[in-house]
Amino acid sequence: MIPVMVAEIATSFGLAWIDGFTSLNAFGFYVVILIWAATGLFSIPAHSKLEDHKNEAAINTLVSTNWIRTILWTIKSGISFCLLYQF
């Protein structure tokens, strides 16, 4: 997953750089940053707790905090569709 995530943040940054940091591409870049933050703060620690054994608290945390990422991915998809229809 890491190479794909790095490619996405790099291309999102590049598009924001080209279009300007107040553009729709920049907003997409900011959403990607929020996705990374949610992943690092919630998902990775919860997955780490599940490596050795089943942990109900970690599972509940993972399920509940994945909604944050789901909403952010939905926003990012909407931005992508808006950008596609502009061209």
C-alpha positions as CSV (number, residue, x, y, z in Angstrom):
1,M,0.0,0.0,0.0
2,I,2.8,2.4,0.8
3,P,4.1,2.9,-2.8
4,V,0.5,3.6,-4.0
5,M,-0.1,6.1,-1.2
6,V,3.2,7.8,-1.9
7,A,2.4,8.0,-5.6
8,E,-1.0,9.5,-4.8
9,I,0.3,12.2,-2.4
10,A,3.1,13.0,-4.8
11,T,0.8,13.4,-7.8
12,S,-1.8,15.3,-5.7
13,F,0.9,17.7,-4.6
14,G,2.2,18.1,-8.1
15,L,-1.3,19.0,-9.4
16,A,-1.8,21.5,-6.5
17,W,1.6,23.0,-7.3
18,I,0.7,23.4,-11.0
19,D,-2.8,24.6,-10.4
20,G,-2.2,26.7,-7.3
21,F,-2.8,25.9,-3.7
22,T,-6.3,27.5,-3.7
23,S,-7.5,25.3,-6.6
24,L,-9.8,22.3,-6.7
25,N,-6.7,20.1,-7.2
26,A,-5.2,21.7,-4.0
27,F,-8.4,20.8,-2.1
28,G,-7.9,17.2,-3.3
29,F,-4.3,17.3,-2.0
30,Y,-5.5,18.6,1.4
31,V,-8.0,15.7,1.6
32,V,-5.2,13.3,0.8
33,I,-3.3,14.8,3.7
34,L,-6.3,14.2,6.0
35,I,-6.6,10.6,4.8
36,W,-2.9,10.1,5.6
37,A,-3.4,11.6,9.1
38,A,-6.4,9.4,9.8
39,T,-4.5,6.4,8.6
40,G,-1.5,7.2,10.8
41,L,-3.4,8.2,13.9
42,F,-6.1,5.5,13.9
43,S,-5.7,2.7,11.4
44,I,-2.1,1.8,11.8
45,P,-2.1,1.6,15.6
46,A,-5.3,-0.5,15.5
47,H,-3.8,-2.9,12.9
48,S,-0.7,-3.1,15.0
49,K,-2.7,-4.3,18.0
50,L,-4.3,-7.0,15.9
51,E,-1.0,-8.5,14.6
52,D,-0.5,-10.8,17.6
53,H,-4.1,-11.7,18.6
54,K,-7.7,-10.7,18.4
55,N,-8.4,-7.5,20.2
56,E,-12.0,-6.4,20.4
57,A,-11.2,-2.8,21.3
58,A,-8.8,-2.5,18.4
59,I,-11.4,-4.0,16.0
60,N,-14.1,-1.5,17.3
61,T,-11.7,1.4,16.9
62,L,-10.8,0.3,13.4
63,V,-14.4,-0.1,12.3
64,S,-15.5,3.2,13.8
65,T,-12.6,5.3,12.6
66,N,-12.7,3.8,9.1
67,W,-15.8,6.0,8.6
68,I,-13.6,9.0,8.7
69,R,-11.5,7.6,5.9
70,T,-14.6,6.5,4.0
71,I,-16.0,10.0,4.1
72,L,-12.7,11.6,3.1
73,W,-12.4,9.1,0.1
74,T,-15.9,10.0,-1.0
75,I,-15.0,13.7,-0.9
76,K,-11.8,12.9,-2.9
77,S,-13.8,10.9,-5.5
78,G,-16.2,13.8,-5.8
79,I,-13.3,16.2,-6.4
80,S,-11.9,13.9,-9.1
81,F,-15.2,13.7,-10.9
82,C,-15.6,17.5,-10.8
83,L,-12.1,17.9,-12.3
84,L,-12.8,15.3,-15.0
85,Y,-16.0,17.1,-16.1
86,Q,-14.2,20.4,-16.4
87,F,-12.1,19.1,-19.3
